[in-house]
Amino acid sequence: KASGGRDAAGAGASEGDPFASIQYALSQAQPGDEIRVLPGTYGPIDAAALEGTENAPIVIRAHDPDNRPVIDGGGGGTAVNLAGSAHLVFDGLEVKNGGSDSGGVGFRVHSSSRIVIQSCFVHDNGKYNVYVGKSSQFPGGALQGGFHLIQGNEVADTSFTPCTGASAEDVGHGEEGVGCGGSSSGYAPFGLAFLLGG
């Protein structure tokens, strides 16, 4: 684990000189890149309109699968926003505290195409832990929207209400939803991410 990080040009090429935030790493990512997220707690991320390709997805992955990095929504809105996004892979992350019971979301997959969410622990995210919807509104065309793969995740909330949908595949279009409610709290962002070129 590196001792510090910086969101600046020239950083992010190695574990020894990582970016400070996932958001900045996403802003630098190109198709085929893999963002390795070091242990720590990070604020919410917005990957709207971010696109990899079929043969070169953008991968956001825990650097150490046994020590999941945490994306903490801070109790407001959405922890991970995907809108008009395509060919992204989220692997081995913990996602929590995405807003209130009336509208908070952990992963929000809206009007997107071919998103993979796997081996994540998604919990205590207001209304939905994982929400998938409006695939037919994908900017690349209605017939290209959807086709998401959500598999091998742990989904829970603090009330221990049974939650179905830890694994699901969205192959259709229109309104799809997976999720269960939870609670929220504040966050203090810290931690490191680095980008490995494709």
C-alpha beads as a LAMMPS data file, in Angstrom:
LAMMPS data file: protein, C-alpha beads

198 atoms
197 bonds

1 atom types
1 bond types

-500.0 500.0 xlo xhi
-500.0 500.0 ylo yhi
-500.0 500.0 zlo zhi

Masses

1 110.0

Atoms # bond

1 1 1 0.000 0.000 0.000
2 1 1 1.363 3.405 -0.960
3 1 1 1.494 6.085 1.733
4 1 1 -0.067 8.903 -0.291
5 1 1 -1.669 9.821 -3.562
6 1 1 -2.109 12.816 -5.827
7 1 1 -4.658 13.714 -8.469
8 1 1 -2.223 15.202 -10.953
9 1 1 -0.653 14.611 -14.349
10 1 1 2.179 12.119 -14.121
11 1 1 0.690 10.197 -11.199
12 1 1 -1.307 6.991 -11.336
13 1 1 1.136 4.804 -13.228
14 1 1 2.173 2.651 -10.279
15 1 1 1.278 1.618 -6.752
16 1 1 4.120 3.813 -5.515
17 1 1 2.661 6.952 -7.095
18 1 1 -1.128 6.481 -7.173
19 1 1 -3.963 8.871 -7.831
20 1 1 -5.721 10.038 -4.675
21 1 1 -9.283 9.447 -5.906
22 1 1 -11.204 6.999 -8.040
23 1 1 -13.009 9.933 -9.649
24 1 1 -9.759 11.378 -10.992
25 1 1 -8.614 7.948 -12.190
26 1 1 -11.896 7.597 -14.101
27 1 1 -11.339 10.986 -15.734
28 1 1 -8.018 9.698 -17.101
29 1 1 -9.185 6.218 -18.109
30 1 1 -9.255 5.029 -21.709
31 1 1 -10.709 1.808 -23.163
32 1 1 -8.622 -1.151 -22.009
33 1 1 -7.385 0.527 -18.820
34 1 1 -7.648 -1.109 -15.424
35 1 1 -7.995 1.043 -12.328
36 1 1 -6.608 -0.865 -9.335
37 1 1 -8.152 0.567 -6.174
38 1 1 -6.014 0.321 -3.053
39 1 1 -7.593 -0.263 0.382
40 1 1 -9.198 2.812 1.928
41 1 1 -12.441 4.762 1.891
42 1 1 -13.417 6.868 -1.114
43 1 1 -16.237 9.324 -1.759
44 1 1 -19.017 8.786 -4.314
45 1 1 -18.075 8.413 -7.974
46 1 1 -19.766 9.544 -11.158
47 1 1 -18.952 7.503 -14.243
48 1 1 -21.696 8.993 -16.418
49 1 1 -20.919 8.759 -20.152
50 1 1 -17.722 6.773 -19.473
51 1 1 -17.275 4.077 -22.105
52 1 1 -14.894 1.251 -22.742
53 1 1 -15.367 -0.999 -25.755
54 1 1 -16.460 -4.606 -26.221
55 1 1 -12.862 -5.771 -26.628
56 1 1 -11.359 -3.218 -24.238
57 1 1 -13.590 -2.522 -21.233
58 1 1 -12.551 -0.152 -18.466
59 1 1 -12.082 -2.181 -15.277
60 1 1 -12.338 -0.785 -11.726
61 1 1 -10.998 -3.521 -9.448
62 1 1 -9.881 -3.986 -5.847
63 1 1 -6.095 -4.235 -5.777
64 1 1 -6.358 -6.626 -2.814
65 1 1 -9.502 -8.798 -2.999
66 1 1 -9.114 -9.641 0.706
67 1 1 -9.162 -5.957 1.716
68 1 1 -11.989 -4.349 -0.254
69 1 1 -11.798 -0.610 -0.882
70 1 1 -14.945 1.205 0.247
71 1 1 -16.969 3.631 -1.871
72 1 1 -19.018 5.572 0.663
73 1 1 -21.897 7.626 -0.718
74 1 1 -21.894 9.771 2.417
75 1 1 -25.650 9.454 2.834
76 1 1 -26.496 11.634 -0.163
77 1 1 -27.909 10.512 -3.482
78 1 1 -25.924 7.812 -5.263
79 1 1 -22.626 6.122 -4.383
80 1 1 -21.759 4.969 -7.947
81 1 1 -23.561 6.710 -10.820
82 1 1 -23.554 5.115 -14.268
83 1 1 -25.656 6.911 -16.878
84 1 1 -24.999 6.611 -20.587
85 1 1 -22.014 4.418 -19.684
86 1 1 -20.820 1.263 -21.446
87 1 1 -18.399 -1.627 -21.123
88 1 1 -17.354 -0.981 -17.521
89 1 1 -16.429 -3.662 -14.976
90 1 1 -16.640 -3.137 -11.190
91 1 1 -14.928 -5.944 -9.286
92 1 1 -14.340 -6.556 -5.583
93 1 1 -15.504 -3.219 -4.140
94 1 1 -17.596 -2.349 -1.092
95 1 1 -20.329 0.209 -1.831
96 1 1 -22.400 1.748 0.961
97 1 1 -24.320 4.777 2.273
98 1 1 -25.909 5.857 -0.992
99 1 1 -28.601 8.213 0.268
100 1 1 -31.887 7.994 2.105
101 1 1 -34.607 5.362 2.163
102 1 1 -36.682 7.523 -0.193
103 1 1 -34.181 7.672 -3.034
104 1 1 -30.648 6.580 -2.184
105 1 1 -28.808 4.164 -4.482
106 1 1 -25.584 2.171 -4.263
107 1 1 -24.959 1.328 -7.927
108 1 1 -27.239 3.315 -10.260
109 1 1 -27.082 1.778 -13.746
110 1 1 -29.260 4.022 -15.929
111 1 1 -29.468 4.190 -19.731
112 1 1 -26.263 2.181 -19.987
113 1 1 -24.882 -0.832 -21.841
114 1 1 -22.938 -3.931 -20.822
115 1 1 -22.025 -3.023 -17.248
116 1 1 -20.516 -5.778 -15.079
117 1 1 -20.791 -5.664 -11.275
118 1 1 -19.163 -8.665 -9.636
119 1 1 -17.769 -9.834 -6.305
120 1 1 -18.847 -6.614 -4.581
121 1 1 -20.329 -6.087 -1.117
122 1 1 -23.206 -3.623 -1.612
123 1 1 -25.070 -2.587 1.523
124 1 1 -27.005 0.095 3.402
125 1 1 -27.831 2.160 0.333
126 1 1 -31.145 3.835 1.011
127 1 1 -33.823 2.695 -1.441
128 1 1 -31.779 0.470 -3.790
129 1 1 -28.448 -1.227 -3.371
130 1 1 -28.348 -1.860 -7.127
131 1 1 -30.739 -0.122 -9.504
132 1 1 -30.874 -0.932 -13.221
133 1 1 -33.266 1.000 -15.438
134 1 1 -34.035 2.801 -18.707
135 1 1 -31.674 0.635 -20.754
136 1 1 -33.632 1.555 -23.875
137 1 1 -32.481 5.167 -23.441
138 1 1 -28.796 4.276 -23.929
139 1 1 -27.295 7.037 -26.140
140 1 1 -25.731 4.402 -28.415
141 1 1 -29.190 3.148 -29.391
142 1 1 -32.119 1.436 -27.723
143 1 1 -31.134 -1.996 -29.016
144 1 1 -27.628 -1.617 -27.576
145 1 1 -28.776 -0.698 -24.069
146 1 1 -28.874 -3.251 -21.260
147 1 1 -27.117 -6.626 -21.393
148 1 1 -25.627 -6.044 -17.929
149 1 1 -24.117 -8.798 -15.804
150 1 1 -24.522 -8.576 -12.015
151 1 1 -23.062 -11.671 -10.375
152 1 1 -21.439 -13.019 -7.227
153 1 1 -22.227 -9.967 -5.087
154 1 1 -23.192 -9.781 -1.426
155 1 1 -26.208 -7.492 -0.968
156 1 1 -27.482 -6.555 2.499
157 1 1 -28.840 -3.834 4.759
158 1 1 -28.709 -3.158 8.497
159 1 1 -32.232 -4.428 9.137
160 1 1 -31.185 -7.841 7.807
161 1 1 -34.250 -7.904 5.565
162 1 1 -33.833 -10.697 3.021
163 1 1 -32.718 -9.178 -0.264
164 1 1 -32.971 -10.982 -3.563
165 1 1 -30.982 -9.889 -6.559
166 1 1 -27.390 -10.400 -5.467
167 1 1 -26.962 -12.015 -8.864
168 1 1 -28.969 -10.978 -11.893
169 1 1 -28.574 -10.505 -15.608
170 1 1 -30.342 -7.691 -17.414
171 1 1 -30.921 -8.792 -20.990
172 1 1 -33.987 -6.679 -21.675
173 1 1 -34.820 -3.026 -21.993
174 1 1 -36.942 -0.569 -20.048
175 1 1 -37.507 -0.580 -16.290
176 1 1 -35.413 -3.109 -14.414
177 1 1 -34.644 -2.921 -10.710
178 1 1 -32.690 -4.870 -8.129
179 1 1 -32.320 -3.738 -4.569
180 1 1 -33.296 -3.432 -0.944
181 1 1 -33.218 -0.581 1.542
182 1 1 -30.656 0.408 4.142
183 1 1 -29.355 3.268 6.222
184 1 1 -26.923 6.087 5.702
185 1 1 -24.153 7.975 7.451
186 1 1 -21.419 10.499 6.697
187 1 1 -17.948 9.733 5.365
188 1 1 -14.398 10.992 5.549
189 1 1 -12.775 10.207 2.180
190 1 1 -9.242 8.850 2.123
191 1 1 -7.371 6.159 0.263
192 1 1 -5.601 5.614 -2.997
193 1 1 -6.182 4.466 -6.544
194 1 1 -3.869 3.921 -9.442
195 1 1 -4.385 3.344 -13.140
196 1 1 -2.771 0.591 -15.148
197 1 1 -2.715 1.251 -18.882
198 1 1 -4.169 -1.268 -21.320

Bonds

1 1 1 2
2 1 2 3
3 1 3 4
4 1 4 5
5 1 5 6
6 1 6 7
7 1 7 8
8 1 8 9
9 1 9 10
10 1 10 11
11 1 11 12
12 1 12 13
13 1 13 14
14 1 14 15
15 1 15 16
16 1 16 17
17 1 17 18
18 1 18 19
19 1 19 20
20 1 20 21
21 1 21 22
22 1 22 23
23 1 23 24
24 1 24 25
25 1 25 26
26 1 26 27
27 1 27 28
28 1 28 29
29 1 29 30
30 1 30 31
31 1 31 32
32 1 32 33
33 1 33 34
34 1 34 35
35 1 35 36
36 1 36 37
37 1 37 38
38 1 38 39
39 1 39 40
40 1 40 41
41 1 41 42
42 1 42 43
43 1 43 44
44 1 44 45
45 1 45 46
46 1 46 47
47 1 47 48
48 1 48 49
49 1 49 50
50 1 50 51
51 1 51 52
52 1 52 53
53 1 53 54
54 1 54 55
55 1 55 56
56 1 56 57
57 1 57 58
58 1 58 59
59 1 59 60
60 1 60 61
61 1 61 62
62 1 62 63
63 1 63 64
64 1 64 65
65 1 65 66
66 1 66 67
67 1 67 68
68 1 68 69
69 1 69 70
70 1 70 71
71 1 71 72
72 1 72 73
73 1 73 74
74 1 74 75
75 1 75 76
76 1 76 77
77 1 77 78
78 1 78 79
79 1 79 80
80 1 80 81
81 1 81 82
82 1 82 83
83 1 83 84
84 1 84 85
85 1 85 86
86 1 86 87
87 1 87 88
88 1 88 89
89 1 89 90
90 1 90 91
91 1 91 92
92 1 92 93
93 1 93 94
94 1 94 95
95 1 95 96
96 1 96 97
97 1 97 98
98 1 98 99
99 1 99 100
100 1 100 101
101 1 101 102
102 1 102 103
103 1 103 104
104 1 104 105
105 1 105 106
106 1 106 107
107 1 107 108
108 1 108 109
109 1 109 110
110 1 110 111
111 1 111 112
112 1 112 113
113 1 113 114
114 1 114 115
115 1 115 116
116 1 116 117
117 1 117 118
118 1 118 119
119 1 119 120
120 1 120 121
121 1 121 122
122 1 122 123
123 1 123 124
124 1 124 125
125 1 125 126
126 1 126 127
127 1 127 128
128 1 128 129
129 1 129 130
130 1 130 131
131 1 131 132
132 1 132 133
133 1 133 134
134 1 134 135
135 1 135 136
136 1 136 137
137 1 137 138
138 1 138 139
139 1 139 140
140 1 140 141
141 1 141 142
142 1 142 143
143 1 143 144
144 1 144 145
145 1 145 146
146 1 146 147
147 1 147 148
148 1 148 149
149 1 149 150
150 1 150 151
151 1 151 152
152 1 152 153
153 1 153 154
154 1 154 155
155 1 155 156
156 1 156 157
157 1 157 158
158 1 158 159
159 1 159 160
160 1 160 161
161 1 161 162
162 1 162 163
163 1 163 164
164 1 164 165
165 1 165 166
166 1 166 167
167 1 167 168
168 1 168 169
169 1 169 170
170 1 170 171
171 1 171 172
172 1 172 173
173 1 173 174
174 1 174 175
175 1 175 176
176 1 176 177
177 1 177 178
178 1 178 179
179 1 179 180
180 1 180 181
181 1 181 182
182 1 182 183
183 1 183 184
184 1 184 185
185 1 185 186
186 1 186 187
187 1 187 188
188 1 188 189
189 1 189 190
190 1 190 191
191 1 191 192
192 1 192 193
193 1 193 194
194 1 194 195
195 1 195 196
196 1 196 197
197 1 197 198
